[in-house]
């Protein structure tokens, strides 16, 4: 397929591919087995100017928007969908600042993120508030020039490794969804600590921990946007970040397809390569078609978001339906394609010396975080209904 990438975009793909092949592939098995956080790869990404690929140039980034982030993430995830999360999860943590931050906040925090000097994390999910973010219990009580945060966030990617955190808390619990606000926190703030490192099935070289707030004092200057606008910031963030998860899923699926084709060409049974059997050929054909369809959707939605962000603020539209479609289709595709890849490898596919078992483990999370597949379907359907009602 021809996606009409610009010269700059193709350069991003080439650089990311080289890092993936030369730096990530040799260590992916060890990092997965031992749960090593990939600081050495972060340094490689920083030296290649990939950490700020989505951040505007005035804040030290490359200025290639969501499309740039998607292209880099896909290439890295073709080799390892876990190590790439250091970059992708940082983008999720930085997007609220891009979406809701004032000039002073953007100038203070984004350059260090763009340079790779600091990572970021996104603090929304809680033990009792997963799909229903409005059920969060974390509170932020105003006290003079400060807010006092108390509560716990869970399943936070990059937690403990990141320096910058965008955290959501209720400033006015009586107002429900309209009582949620967003704050920028920094590692080391008094009253801000981390829980245990989760022992996960997949994405094991990406760290996942709790954020714990015990009378954590946050200055009012660290409030993003206005009080009560936190959910709006979260929604706008997820509209922009879900194609990033979709590209992670796409990369994992594309990598698994490549491995399956190569294996089918070399694995001999009944005196011939298994690629000569129609049953295997049909599996590969289905896998390839789904991967290409996912790529078309992810790229097109990313272009749509970037074009939307170039418009005056009062002319922008929500892209929640399209972002949800991209994440839903790409993540379900990743799970199906990696499962089929393991099937093609047979018993060897179930062993850790071959990469497809890891790809299958890593793929599963893409159907869960930043909204489960079922939540994506809810989002798509609700938008369809609204659009139908508005057209009458």
Secondary structure, DSSP 8 states (H G I E B T S, - for coil): ------HHHHHHHHHHHHHIIIIITTTHHHHHHHT---HHHHHHHHHTT-TTTTS-GGGTS---HHHHHHHHHHHHHHH-TTTTHHHHHHHHHHHHHHHH--HHHHHHHHHHHHHTSS-EEEE--BTTBSS-GGG---EEEEETTEEEEEEEEEEEETTTT-SEEEEEEES-GGGGGGGEEEEEEETT-TTEEE------SS-TTS-EEEEEEEEEEEEGGGEESSTT-HHHHHHHHHHHHHHHHHHHHHHHHHHHHHHHHHHHHH-EETTEEGGGSHHHHHHHHHHHHHHHHHHHHHHHHHHHHHHHHTS-GGG----HHHHHHHHHHHHHHHHHHHHHHHHHHGGGGGSTTSTHHHHHHHHHGGGTTTS-HHHHHHHHHHHHHHHHHHT-
